[in-house]
């Protein structure tokens, strides 16, 4: 799991977002175990409390579950729920910004679509 950290968001949030991305991409599927807090902490040289906070956010979002003494696991249907949520977020937050930028730059949306097909 490669993560490029940035200074714009807290590390726990970036880690949470990376794990969401991995679930969406199918790297972690229903029932799959996540790496341990200790493993993630050591691999990325971050505080275990930071990793725990990221995992707790996923637990709170009902995307992963804690199994006492065993670890963290992706819950059934997590990817499907994430797809719905990410689509809604894209349409309500990202898309309006993209449209505004296209208009600011005077770009032709059809020309952009045709360019992406080549």
Secondary structure, 3 states (H helix, E strand, C coil): CCCCCCCCCCHHHHHHHHHHHHHHCCCCCCCCECCCHHHHHHHHCCCHHHHHHHHHHHHHCCCEEEECCCEEEECCCHHHHHHHHHHHHHHHHHHHHHHHHHHHCCCCHHHHHHHHHC
